Amino acid sequence: MDKVFKALADPSRRHLLDSLFRHDGQTLGELGSALEMTRFGVMKHLRVLEDARLVMIRRRGRKKLHYLNPMPIQLVYDRWVSKYRSRRARTLADLKRELEA
């Protein structure tokens, strides 16, 4: 789970995951076209995402396609987020929002 948190901590990696969420099965060039970094930089970020198992790779001919694997994020959600979705926590968050408005 630590690798997932590390992978999600970087805005560029979150951008790559969002891009794969919108359009799965992209090449390195397609993924890197929206980021202002070198191809090597994109590869390093993808390697971190692969180590966290957030991105899976399949080869199709000469192309290397990247696919989103949402399962690790779901496991984090199930373990950490869902237990804080209680009615009490929701009520306090709503109260905080109203008081700040």
N, C-alpha and C positions, 0 to 999 in steps of 0.2 A: 504494500500500500504506500510505502514511502516513495517509491519510484513514481507512482501516479501523482502524488502531491508535488514532487519535484518537477515533473513534466508540466503540470498545470500552472506552476508558479510563474512561468515566463509568458509575456504577452505574445511574442512571436509564435510560440508553440500553440497557444490558444487560438491564434489566428489560423494556423495550419489545420487544427482540428475543426474549426468553424467552416473552413473552406471544404474540407472533406465531408462535413455534415451536409453542406449544400449540394456538393457534387462529388460522389464517391468514385474512386478509381482514377485518380489523377497521376500524371507523371511528375517527376521532380521539376521539370521546366514549368509545367502548369502551376504547380504549387508555389514555386518561387517567383512567378511573374508579378504577384501582388505585393511582395516584400522587397524592401530596399536593402538587400544584402546579397552577398556573392552566392553562387551556386554551392560552394563549399560550406558556407554558413547555414544554408537551408538543409544540407545533408547532415550537418551536426545536430540540428534541431530534430530532424526526422529520426536520427539514431536514438536520441533520448526518448522520443515517443515510442519507438519500436521496443526499447528496453523496458518501458512501462507497459508494453502490450496494448497501447492505445491505437497503434497503427500496425496493420498487417500488409505484407507485400506479396504480390503475385506477379509472376512474369508472363507476359503475353508476347511471344516472339522475342523481339529485341527490346521491347518496352518493359519497364519496371513500374507497375501500377501500385499506388498506395490506397489502402482502404481503412476507414474508421472502424475501430472495434470498441463499441460503447460499453462493453461488459465491465471493465475495470472501474469506469465512472459510476456505473449502477451499483457496484459493490461498495464503493465509497459512500454513495447516497444511502444505501441500505444500512450501512454501519454507523455513519456519523450524522447525516442530515435528517433522516426520517424520524429519529427519536426526539428531535427538537421541534417537530411540527405539532406538538401538542396544542391543545386549545389554550392552555395557560400562556404558553410562549407567544402564540398568535395574538392573544388579547393584549399582552404587554407591548408587542411590536406595533399594534394598531394604536394603542394609547400614546406611545412614544411619537409616532408619526403625527397624531392629532395635536399633541402638545407643542411640537416643533413647528407646526404650520401656522 
